[in-house]
Amino acid sequence: MTTKENIVDDQGTTQEQAREKLEKFCREGFENDSEKCALVLGRTADEIDGFISGDETIDDDLVMKMRGIAEERGIEIE
């Protein structure tokens, strides 16, 4: 069951879905390189690794940036 606390954005994306999208974003768009992915998203590599592992909570700002960049660069994350 999805609770409001697990929802990341206004589209109803859950933390799990956001982690999956971020992992795919890094893999498909940045050769699975946390440093490259972090640079484009304005985060640190440690944060990106923490988001993907589930140790950190993904926020709506990260999801919006990721979607915008993915669309711009033709990276399929949906």
Biopython code that builds the backbone (N, CA, C, O; Angstrom):
import numpy as np
from Bio.PDB.StructureBuilder import StructureBuilder

atoms = [
    (1, "MET", "N", (0.831, -1.186, 0.000)),
    (1, "MET", "CA", (0.000, 0.000, 0.000)),
    (1, "MET", "C", (0.875, 1.249, 0.000)),
    (1, "MET", "O", (1.861, 1.315, 0.733)),
    (2, "THR", "N", (0.525, 2.225, -0.806)),
    (2, "THR", "CA", (1.283, 3.461, -0.910)),
    (2, "THR", "C", (0.706, 4.498, 0.047)),
    (2, "THR", "O", (-0.498, 4.755, 0.040)),
    (3, "THR", "N", (1.559, 5.084, 0.860)),
    (3, "THR", "CA", (1.118, 6.144, 1.761)),
    (3, "THR", "C", (1.601, 7.472, 1.235)),
    (3, "THR", "O", (2.493, 7.533, 0.389)),
    (4, "LYS", "N", (1.002, 8.548, 1.746)),
    (4, "LYS", "CA", (1.389, 9.887, 1.298)),
    (4, "LYS", "C", (2.871, 10.159, 1.535)),
    (4, "LYS", "O", (3.495, 10.884, 0.760)),
    (5, "GLU", "N", (3.439, 9.593, 2.586)),
    (5, "GLU", "CA", (4.849, 9.825, 2.893)),
    (5, "GLU", "C", (5.768, 9.223, 1.838)),
    (5, "GLU", "O", (6.902, 9.672, 1.673)),
    (6, "ASN", "N", (5.288, 8.215, 1.127)),
    (6, "ASN", "CA", (6.105, 7.563, 0.106)),
    (6, "ASN", "C", (6.008, 8.254, -1.248)),
    (6, "ASN", "O", (6.775, 7.930, -2.155)),
    (7, "ILE", "N", (5.092, 9.189, -1.404)),
    (7, "ILE", "CA", (4.889, 9.872, -2.676)),
    (7, "ILE", "C", (5.909, 11.003, -2.809)),
    (7, "ILE", "O", (6.075, 11.821, -1.905)),
    (8, "VAL", "N", (6.583, 11.027, -3.951)),
    (8, "VAL", "CA", (7.648, 11.997, -4.192)),
    (8, "VAL", "C", (7.130, 13.261, -4.876)),
    (8, "VAL", "O", (7.560, 14.366, -4.546)),
    (9, "ASP", "N", (6.205, 13.101, -5.831)),
    (9, "ASP", "CA", (5.795, 14.252, -6.631)),
    (9, "ASP", "C", (4.294, 14.259, -6.890)),
    (9, "ASP", "O", (3.563, 13.382, -6.428)),
    (10, "ASP", "N", (3.850, 15.266, -7.637)),
    (10, "ASP", "CA", (2.424, 15.416, -7.921)),
    (10, "ASP", "C", (1.899, 14.376, -8.908)),
    (10, "ASP", "O", (0.692, 14.294, -9.135)),
    (11, "GLN", "N", (2.783, 13.590, -9.489)),
    (11, "GLN", "CA", (2.364, 12.522, -10.399)),
    (11, "GLN", "C", (2.182, 11.195, -9.666)),
    (11, "GLN", "O", (1.853, 10.181, -10.282)),
    (12, "GLY", "N", (2.395, 11.204, -8.352)),
    (12, "GLY", "CA", (2.203, 10.006, -7.555)),
    (12, "GLY", "C", (3.369, 9.041, -7.563)),
    (12, "GLY", "O", (3.208, 7.875, -7.203)),
    (13, "THR", "N", (4.537, 9.504, -7.965)),
    (13, "THR", "CA", (5.730, 8.661, -8.000)),
    (13, "THR", "C", (6.135, 8.289, -6.571)),
    (13, "THR", "O", (6.280, 9.159, -5.712)),
    (14, "THR", "N", (6.314, 7.005, -6.331)),
    (14, "THR", "CA", (6.756, 6.544, -5.013)),
    (14, "THR", "C", (8.276, 6.598, -4.917)),
    (14, "THR", "O", (8.961, 6.762, -5.926)),
    (15, "GLN", "N", (8.796, 6.459, -3.709)),
    (15, "GLN", "CA", (10.244, 6.411, -3.520)),
    (15, "GLN", "C", (10.862, 5.267, -4.322)),
    (15, "GLN", "O", (11.910, 5.431, -4.947)),
    (16, "GLU", "N", (10.212, 4.124, -4.298)),
    (16, "GLU", "CA", (10.732, 2.972, -5.039)),
    (16, "GLU", "C", (10.788, 3.258, -6.532)),
    (16, "GLU", "O", (11.782, 2.952, -7.190)),
    (17, "GLN", "N", (9.726, 3.842, -7.067)),
    (17, "GLN", "CA", (9.706, 4.181, -8.494)),
    (17, "GLN", "C", (10.768, 5.230, -8.813)),
    (17, "GLN", "O", (11.435, 5.146, -9.844)),
    (18, "ALA", "N", (10.925, 6.210, -7.938)),
    (18, "ALA", "CA", (11.926, 7.259, -8.144)),
    (18, "ALA", "C", (13.330, 6.662, -8.136)),
    (18, "ALA", "O", (14.174, 7.051, -8.944)),
    (19, "ARG", "N", (13.586, 5.717, -7.227)),
    (19, "ARG", "CA", (14.893, 5.051, -7.190)),
    (19, "ARG", "C", (15.148, 4.283, -8.481)),
    (19, "ARG", "O", (16.250, 4.318, -9.027)),
    (20, "GLU", "N", (14.126, 3.593, -8.960)),
    (20, "GLU", "CA", (14.270, 2.838, -10.210)),
    (20, "GLU", "C", (14.555, 3.772, -11.379)),
    (20, "GLU", "O", (15.394, 3.469, -12.227)),
    (21, "LYS", "N", (13.865, 4.902, -11.428)),
    (21, "LYS", "CA", (14.081, 5.881, -12.500)),
    (21, "LYS", "C", (15.492, 6.458, -12.421)),
    (21, "LYS", "O", (16.162, 6.610, -13.442)),
    (22, "LEU", "N", (15.940, 6.779, -11.210)),
    (22, "LEU", "CA", (17.278, 7.336, -11.033)),
    (22, "LEU", "C", (18.347, 6.325, -11.435)),
    (22, "LEU", "O", (19.326, 6.674, -12.095)),
    (23, "GLU", "N", (18.156, 5.084, -11.038)),
    (23, "GLU", "CA", (19.114, 4.043, -11.407)),
    (23, "GLU", "C", (19.190, 3.896, -12.925)),
    (23, "GLU", "O", (20.280, 3.789, -13.488)),
    (24, "LYS", "N", (18.049, 3.892, -13.577)),
    (24, "LYS", "CA", (18.013, 3.784, -15.040)),
    (24, "LYS", "C", (18.617, 5.032, -15.689)),
    (24, "LYS", "O", (19.343, 4.925, -16.677)),
    (25, "PHE", "N", (18.324, 6.201, -15.146)),
    (25, "PHE", "CA", (18.861, 7.475, -15.623)),
    (25, "PHE", "C", (20.392, 7.428, -15.609)),
    (25, "PHE", "O", (21.037, 7.791, -16.592)),
    (26, "CYS", "N", (20.965, 6.980, -14.496)),
    (26, "CYS", "CA", (22.425, 6.903, -14.377)),
    (26, "CYS", "C", (23.008, 5.854, -15.318)),
    (26, "CYS", "O", (24.038, 6.077, -15.954)),
    (27, "ARG", "N", (22.343, 4.720, -15.397)),
    (27, "ARG", "CA", (22.835, 3.623, -16.233)),
    (27, "ARG", "C", (22.769, 3.979, -17.709)),
    (27, "ARG", "O", (23.757, 3.843, -18.431)),
    (28, "GLU", "N", (21.606, 4.434, -18.156)),
    (28, "GLU", "CA", (21.382, 4.693, -19.581)),
    (28, "GLU", "C", (22.031, 5.997, -20.065)),
    (28, "GLU", "O", (22.514, 6.069, -21.195)),
    (29, "GLY", "N", (22.040, 7.001, -19.226)),
    (29, "GLY", "CA", (22.522, 8.300, -19.672)),
    (29, "GLY", "C", (23.953, 8.639, -19.303)),
    (29, "GLY", "O", (24.568, 9.510, -19.917)),
    (30, "PHE", "N", (24.493, 7.941, -18.282)),
    (30, "PHE", "CA", (25.797, 8.340, -17.768)),
    (30, "PHE", "C", (26.699, 7.151, -17.464)),
    (30, "PHE", "O", (27.537, 7.205, -16.564)),
    (31, "GLU", "N", (26.513, 6.071, -18.234)),
    (31, "GLU", "CA", (27.368, 4.882, -18.147)),
    (31, "GLU", "C", (27.470, 4.338, -16.727)),
    (31, "GLU", "O", (28.494, 3.779, -16.338)),
    (32, "ASN", "N", (26.399, 4.509, -15.961)),
    (32, "ASN", "CA", (26.319, 4.046, -14.573)),
    (32, "ASN", "C", (27.373, 4.709, -13.688)),
    (32, "ASN", "O", (27.811, 4.127, -12.695)),
    (33, "ASP", "N", (27.780, 5.928, -14.050)),
    (33, "ASP", "CA", (28.802, 6.670, -13.323)),
    (33, "ASP", "C", (28.119, 7.690, -12.403)),
    (33, "ASP", "O", (27.549, 8.675, -12.872)),
    (34, "SER", "N", (28.182, 7.445, -11.103)),
    (34, "SER", "CA", (27.534, 8.319, -10.123)),
    (34, "SER", "C", (28.068, 9.745, -10.185)),
    (34, "SER", "O", (27.316, 10.699, -9.986)),
    (35, "GLU", "N", (29.356, 9.893, -10.458)),
    (35, "GLU", "CA", (29.966, 11.232, -10.531)),
    (35, "GLU", "C", (29.354, 12.046, -11.667)),
    (35, "GLU", "O", (28.971, 13.201, -11.478)),
    (36, "LYS", "N", (29.267, 11.437, -12.847)),
    (36, "LYS", "CA", (28.690, 12.129, -14.009)),
    (36, "LYS", "C", (27.223, 12.451, -13.765)),
    (36, "LYS", "O", (26.767, 13.558, -14.050)),
    (37, "CYS", "N", (26.498, 11.491, -13.245)),
    (37, "CYS", "CA", (25.072, 11.662, -12.969)),
    (37, "CYS", "C", (24.869, 12.771, -11.929)),
    (37, "CYS", "O", (23.997, 13.626, -12.082)),
    (38, "ALA", "N", (25.676, 12.744, -10.886)),
    (38, "ALA", "CA", (25.579, 13.740, -9.820)),
    (38, "ALA", "C", (25.841, 15.144, -10.350)),
    (38, "ALA", "O", (25.144, 16.092, -9.988)),
    (39, "LEU", "N", (26.832, 15.271, -11.195)),
    (39, "LEU", "CA", (27.191, 16.575, -11.746)),
    (39, "LEU", "C", (26.020, 17.209, -12.487)),
    (39, "LEU", "O", (25.720, 18.388, -12.295)),
    (40, "VAL", "N", (25.369, 16.431, -13.326)),
    (40, "VAL", "CA", (24.275, 16.968, -14.128)),
    (40, "VAL", "C", (23.035, 17.263, -13.271)),
    (40, "VAL", "O", (22.231, 18.129, -13.615)),
    (41, "LEU", "N", (22.886, 16.539, -12.160)),
    (41, "LEU", "CA", (21.724, 16.743, -11.294)),
    (41, "LEU", "C", (21.988, 17.732, -10.156)),
    (41, "LEU", "O", (21.083, 18.053, -9.386)),
    (42, "GLY", "N", (23.219, 18.208, -10.054)),
    (42, "GLY", "CA", (23.543, 19.172, -9.005)),
    (42, "GLY", "C", (23.582, 18.559, -7.620)),
    (42, "GLY", "O", (23.261, 19.220, -6.632)),
    (43, "ARG", "N", (23.972, 17.308, -7.546)),
    (43, "ARG", "CA", (24.092, 16.586, -6.282)),
    (43, "ARG", "C", (25.488, 15.994, -6.191)),
    (43, "ARG", "O", (26.272, 16.097, -7.134)),
    (44, "THR", "N", (25.800, 15.374, -5.057)),
    (44, "THR", "CA", (27.085, 14.701, -4.930)),
    (44, "THR", "C", (26.930, 13.236, -5.339)),
    (44, "THR", "O", (25.825, 12.694, -5.349)),
    (45, "ALA", "N", (28.046, 12.614, -5.671)),
    (45, "ALA", "CA", (28.015, 11.191, -6.018)),
    (45, "ALA", "C", (27.540, 10.372, -4.825)),
    (45, "ALA", "O", (26.820, 9.388, -4.995)),
    (46, "ASP", "N", (27.936, 10.770, -3.620)),
    (46, "ASP", "CA", (27.487, 10.063, -2.419)),
    (46, "ASP", "C", (25.969, 10.143, -2.261)),
    (46, "ASP", "O", (25.329, 9.168, -1.866)),
    (47, "GLU", "N", (25.396, 11.311, -2.573)),
    (47, "GLU", "CA", (23.941, 11.442, -2.509)),
    (47, "GLU", "C", (23.273, 10.524, -3.530)),
    (47, "GLU", "O", (22.308, 9.829, -3.213)),
    (48, "ILE", "N", (23.792, 10.528, -4.755)),
    (48, "ILE", "CA", (23.209, 9.673, -5.802)),
    (48, "ILE", "C", (23.267, 8.215, -5.381)),
    (48, "ILE", "O", (22.282, 7.490, -5.520)),
    (49, "ASP", "N", (24.410, 7.778, -4.869)),
    (49, "ASP", "CA", (24.542, 6.397, -4.399)),
    (49, "ASP", "C", (23.568, 6.114, -3.258)),
    (49, "ASP", "O", (22.985, 5.032, -3.190)),
    (50, "GLY", "N", (23.392, 7.083, -2.366)),
    (50, "GLY", "CA", (22.456, 6.928, -1.254)),
    (50, "GLY", "C", (21.014, 6.857, -1.710)),
    (50, "GLY", "O", (20.222, 6.092, -1.158)),
    (51, "PHE", "N", (20.664, 7.652, -2.718)),
    (51, "PHE", "CA", (19.304, 7.609, -3.270)),
    (51, "PHE", "C", (19.031, 6.244, -3.896)),
    (51, "PHE", "O", (17.979, 5.645, -3.672)),
    (52, "ILE", "N", (19.988, 5.764, -4.680)),
    (52, "ILE", "CA", (19.811, 4.491, -5.378)),
    (52, "ILE", "C", (19.741, 3.322, -4.391)),
    (52, "ILE", "O", (18.971, 2.382, -4.589)),
    (53, "SER", "N", (20.536, 3.383, -3.344)),
    (53, "SER", "CA", (20.536, 2.294, -2.359)),
    (53, "SER", "C", (19.318, 2.339, -1.444)),
    (53, "SER", "O", (18.992, 1.351, -0.785)),
    (54, "GLY", "N", (18.651, 3.484, -1.407)),
    (54, "GLY", "CA", (17.498, 3.627, -0.519)),
    (54, "GLY", "C", (17.859, 4.208, 0.835)),
    (54, "GLY", "O", (16.989, 4.370, 1.691)),
    (55, "ASP", "N", (19.137, 4.527, 1.041)),
    (55, "ASP", "CA", (19.564, 5.119, 2.304)),
    (55, "ASP", "C", (19.155, 6.586, 2.428)),
    (55, "ASP", "O", (19.018, 7.108, 3.534)),
    (56, "GLU", "N", (18.963, 7.242, 1.288)),
    (56, "GLU", "CA", (18.555, 8.651, 1.253)),
    (56, "GLU", "C", (17.163, 8.747, 0.631)),
    (56, "GLU", "O", (16.781, 7.907, -0.185)),
    (57, "THR", "N", (16.416, 9.766, 1.018)),
    (57, "THR", "CA", (15.073, 9.989, 0.486)),
    (57, "THR", "C", (15.146, 10.922, -0.716)),
    (57, "THR", "O", (15.727, 12.005, -0.639)),
    (58, "ILE", "N", (14.563, 10.501, -1.809)),
    (58, "ILE", "CA", (14.527, 11.303, -3.032)),
    (58, "ILE", "C", (13.435, 12.356, -2.905)),
    (58, "ILE", "O", (12.320, 12.062, -2.474)),
    (59, "ASP", "N", (13.768, 13.590, -3.285)),
    (59, "ASP", "CA", (12.789, 14.671, -3.217)),
    (59, "ASP", "C", (12.257, 15.026, -4.602)),
    (59, "ASP", "O", (12.787, 14.583, -5.621)),
    (60, "ASP", "N", (11.201, 15.832, -4.616)),
    (60, "ASP", "CA", (10.555, 16.179, -5.887)),
    (60, "ASP", "C", (11.472, 16.980, -6.800)),
    (60, "ASP", "O", (11.357, 16.876, -8.021)),
    (61, "ASP", "N", (12.370, 17.769, -6.248)),
    (61, "ASP", "CA", (13.292, 18.554, -7.072)),
    (61, "ASP", "C", (14.173, 17.640, -7.915)),
    (61, "ASP", "O", (14.388, 17.896, -9.100)),
    (62, "LEU", "N", (14.677, 16.586, -7.309)),
    (62, "LEU", "CA", (15.526, 15.647, -8.041)),
    (62, "LEU", "C", (14.741, 14.954, -9.147)),
    (62, "LEU", "O", (15.243, 14.797, -10.260)),
    (63, "VAL", "N", (13.520, 14.541, -8.849)),
    (63, "VAL", "CA", (12.696, 13.848, -9.844)),
    (63, "VAL", "C", (12.386, 14.778, -11.018)),
    (63, "VAL", "O", (12.447, 14.359, -12.173)),
    (64, "MET", "N", (12.056, 16.030, -10.727)),
    (64, "MET", "CA", (11.748, 16.985, -11.804)),
    (64, "MET", "C", (12.975, 17.249, -12.671)),
    (64, "MET", "O", (12.869, 17.280, -13.897)),
    (65, "LYS", "N", (14.133, 17.438, -12.050)),
    (65, "LYS", "CA", (15.374, 17.649, -12.815)),
    (65, "LYS", "C", (15.679, 16.435, -13.683)),
    (65, "LYS", "O", (16.010, 16.561, -14.861)),
    (66, "MET", "N", (15.560, 15.269, -13.080)),
    (66, "MET", "CA", (15.864, 14.038, -13.796)),
    (66, "MET", "C", (14.951, 13.882, -15.007)),
    (66, "MET", "O", (15.420, 13.556, -16.098)),
    (67, "ARG", "N", (13.658, 14.111, -14.825)),
    (67, "ARG", "CA", (12.716, 14.001, -15.947)),
    (67, "ARG", "C", (13.042, 15.004, -17.054)),
    (67, "ARG", "O", (13.031, 14.654, -18.234)),
    (68, "GLY", "N", (13.331, 16.242, -16.676)),
    (68, "GLY", "CA", (13.640, 17.271, -17.661)),
    (68, "GLY", "C", (14.892, 16.956, -18.456)),
    (68, "GLY", "O", (14.912, 17.092, -19.679)),
    (69, "ILE", "N", (15.936, 16.535, -17.758)),
    (69, "ILE", "CA", (17.192, 16.204, -18.427)),
    (69, "ILE", "C", (17.030, 14.965, -19.296)),
    (69, "ILE", "O", (17.554, 14.904, -20.408)),
    (70, "ALA", "N", (16.303, 13.981, -18.784)),
    (70, "ALA", "CA", (16.066, 12.758, -19.562)),
    (70, "ALA", "C", (15.333, 13.086, -20.854)),
    (70, "ALA", "O", (15.684, 12.577, -21.919)),
    (71, "GLU", "N", (14.330, 13.923, -20.763)),
    (71, "GLU", "CA", (13.576, 14.308, -21.960)),
    (71, "GLU", "C", (14.461, 15.054, -22.942)),
    (71, "GLU", "O", (14.432, 14.795, -24.145)),
    (72, "GLU", "N", (15.248, 15.984, -22.416)),
    (72, "GLU", "CA", (16.157, 16.789, -23.242)),
    (72, "GLU", "C", (17.193, 15.927, -23.969)),
    (72, "GLU", "O", (17.513, 16.186, -25.129)),
    (73, "ARG", "N", (17.708, 14.920, -23.299)),
    (73, "ARG", "CA", (18.790, 14.095, -23.837)),
    (73, "ARG", "C", (18.315, 12.774, -24.456)),
    (73, "ARG", "O", (19.126, 11.981, -24.936)),
    (74, "GLY", "N", (17.016, 12.549, -24.441)),
    (74, "GLY", "CA", (16.483, 11.323, -25.036)),
    (74, "GLY", "C", (16.772, 10.070, -24.232)),
    (74, "GLY", "O", (16.939, 8.988, -24.795)),
    (75, "ILE", "N", (16.832, 10.216, -22.903)),
    (75, "ILE", "CA", (17.063, 9.077, -22.012)),
    (75, "ILE", "C", (15.696, 8.566, -21.556)),
    (75, "ILE", "O", (14.913, 9.309, -20.964)),
    (76, "GLU", "N", (15.420, 7.303, -21.833)),
    (76, "GLU", "CA", (14.119, 6.714, -21.477)),
    (76, "GLU", "C", (14.143, 6.250, -20.030)),
    (76, "GLU", "O", (14.857, 5.305, -19.694)),
    (77, "ILE", "N", (13.361, 6.913, -19.160)),
    (77, "ILE", "CA", (13.316, 6.503, -17.755)),
    (77, "ILE", "C", (11.922, 6.106, -17.301)),
    (77, "ILE", "O", (11.766, 5.552, -16.212)),
    (78, "GLU", "N", (10.920, 6.372, -18.100)),
    (78, "GLU", "CA", (9.527, 6.066, -17.708)),
    (78, "GLU", "C", (9.191, 4.646, -18.034)),
    (78, "GLU", "O", (8.071, 4.202, -17.780)),
]
sb = StructureBuilder()
sb.init_structure("model")
sb.init_model(0)
sb.init_chain("A")
sb.init_seg("    ")
for serial, (resi, resn, name, xyz) in enumerate(atoms, 1):
    if name == "N":
        sb.init_residue(resn, " ", resi, " ")
    sb.init_atom(name, np.array(xyz, "f"), 0.0, 1.0, " ", f" {name:<3s}", serial, name[0])
structure = sb.get_structure()
